[in-house]
Amino acid sequence: MSRIHCERCLRPQAHCLCALIPSLESRTRVLVLQHPSEVRHALNTAKLAALGLRNAYLRVGEVFDDLAELIDVPGYRSGLLFPGGEAQPLLAYTDIADQRPWLLVVPDGTWRKASKLLHLNPQLAALPRVTLAEVQPSRYRLRKAPAAGALSTVEAVVQALNVLEAPACFDELLKPFEALIEGQIAAMGSETYQRNHLDQ
């Protein structure tokens, strides 16, 4: 018999995170494009980001036929939050002349799946890329990072918003994420966690 899940956060009802999910306003619009393989993943941090921001939207798929409508929003300039050689570091709105807020498009999936989204959606790949000039260490203690500076989706969104909208702080978005991590550690047991994850 399957466990009952919360329809909002998709967590098992006994481990619902909704009480910890904030409802934050942001100038920046966030569009998360999630690969289907991530939807039912136990550590679905993109869902937490989308639920916690009023100006955030989550779409699931591999090919987005309506991508032009999603990224061409009057008053915003679109950028792909994804590292790369031509990616420009994000700067605070107070430090730049162009006062249009960003529409940050964030691909969600493993590096391979996120790259596949770019490959399957040429209009997505053609967006100007933006990145974080300084990456704070990840709090994601359950996965070995695929590369130095790798972050979960919710962490990348929080760090980007903290830069863009400084001095505003969006760390409250990380509360359900941290509770999720602690719950996973508790479920596996301290000994197993220490043996398998602390030395990564």
N, C-alpha and C positions, 0 to 999 in steps of 0.2 A: 504494500500500500504506500503510495507516494505521500510525501509531506505536503501540507498546505503552505503555499507561498504567498507572500504579500504581493498584491497586484501592482503596487507602486514601485517598490525598490527591488522586487523579484527575489528577495531573501526568504528563507523559511520563516514562517510566521513567528516562531519562537526566537528568531534572531533578527527580527525586523529592525532596520536602521532609520526608519522615517523620523523618529523623535529627535535624531541627531542631525538631520539634514536641514540646513538653513534655507532661507529664501532671500537671496541677496540681489540687490540691484547693481547693474554695471553699465557704464557707457559702451563698453565693448560688447559686441554681439559674438557669440560663440556657436559655431555650427560643427557638431561632432558627426563624422561619417564613420559609422562602425561596421567593421567586417562582420558578417553573420556568425562566424565562428566564436565571436566574443560574447554574444547575447546571453547565453546561459552559463557563462564562465563564473565560477564562484567568486572571483575577484574582478567584478565588472565595474571598474572605476569610472568609466565614461558615463555610465548611468547616474552615478553619484554627482558628477559634475553638472550634467544636464538638469537633474532634479533640484540642485542647490542654487542655480542661477536663473533668475527670471528672464534674462535675455539670452538664453541658451536653448539650442534645439538639437535633438538627436535623431539621425536618420540611419537606418540599417539597410545594407545592401552591398553589392559589388559594382553594379553599374547604376548610375544616377541620371536618368533621362531628363530630369527637371533641374539639373545642376545649374544651368544658366539663371533660372529664377531664384534659386537658393542663394547664389553668390552675388547677384546683381541687385543690391538693395540700396535704394536712394539714400544719400547722406552718409554712406559707409564706403570705406575702401577695403577691398578684400585681400587677404594674405593667407598663405598656407603655412601653418606652424609646423615646420618640418626642417630638420637640419640639411645642410647641403653647402657646397662650395660658394654658391651665389646668395645664400641666405643672409639677409640684413638683420643686425641685432635690433630688437625692439627698444624703443626709448619712451620715456614718460611723455604723456600728452603735453605736459607743461614745458617740455624741452624742445618741441618741434613746432614749426610754423604751420604745417597742415593740421588743422584742428578737427578734421573728420575722424570719427572713431573707427577703429578697425573692426572688420568682420573677420574674425579668426576662424579659418577652416582647419579642423583638427582630425586627421585620420586616426582611427582607433583600431589597433590590432598588433600582432607581432610585427617586427620590422619587415619580415617577408610579406605578410598580408597587407600592411600599410603601403608598401611599395607596389603591390599588385593593384591596390585601389587607384594609385596614380597612373599605372600603366593602362588600366581599363577605362580611365576617365581622362582623356587628354586635356580637357578644359581645366581639370583640377591640377594636373601637372604643369599647366601653363601659368598658373597663378604666381605672382611674386612670392618668394619664400622669405619667411621671417623666422628668427630664432632667438634664443636667450643668450645674451652676452655672457652672463655668469649663471651657471647652473648650481643650485643648492643641492646638497646630497639627498638622494632619494631615501624616503622612509619605508620603502617597499622591502620589507625584510624577508619576504617569502620567495622571491624569485631572484636568481642571479642575473644581474644586468647584462644584456647582450653586448653593451659597449659602455665605456666610461661616459658618465653624464646622462645615461638613459634614465627616463622618468616614466612613471605610470601616467595615464592620460589626465587624471584629476590633478596630479602634481604639476604637470606641464601647464595646465590651464591656470592653476593658482599662481604659479610663479610668473606667468606671462601677465596676468591681471595685476599682480603686485607691482610689476615694473610699469606697466602702462598707466595705471590709475593711482600711482603713489601720490600722496601718502596713505590712500585707502589700503586696507589690508583684507585679503580674502582667505586667510588661513582657516577661517571657520569652516570652509568647505572640506577641510581635511579631517574634521572630527569623525564623521561616519567612516571615512577611509581608515583612520587609525583604529577605530572600534572593530572594523572588519578584519584588519590584520591581527589584532589581539584575539579576536574570536577564533581565527584560524590556528593561531599558535596554541590556544587553550585546547582546541579540538585534537590537535596532534600530540599534545603533551609536551611539557617543558624539556624532558630528556631528549625526545626525538627532534625537537626544534634545535636544541643546542648542538646535537650531533650532526644534523644535516644542513643547517643554515648559518650558524654563527661564523663559520670559517670561510664563507663564500667570498 
